[in-house]
């Protein structure tokens, strides 16, 4: 699985308005319904009111590549321009464990 963190930052509440339009326009739901999408959710960092965090999860690189090649990317780019947003991206690839994950002791189920 691949997890992408996209931090959208803009003046005032532009980043939040962008996320709201992604949701209200149906673009976010269209992405969620794409083959290989495992999650597409916006969050608001408490200490950064000018920023929105998108956590975008994909089955594999091929699914993400298909999404990037789709026409919906043009619509997203146009909205980013509309709200004059800047982006920071972090990418994570999950690792397979043999069931002996030392991090599990910190996670409350």
Buried (B, 14 or more C-beta within 10 A) or exposed (E): BBBBBBBBBBEEEBBBBBBBBBEEEEBBEBBEEBEBBEEBEBEEEEEEEBBBBBBBBBEEEEBBEBBEEBEBEEBBEEBBEEBEBEEEEEEEEEEEEEEEEEEEEEEEE
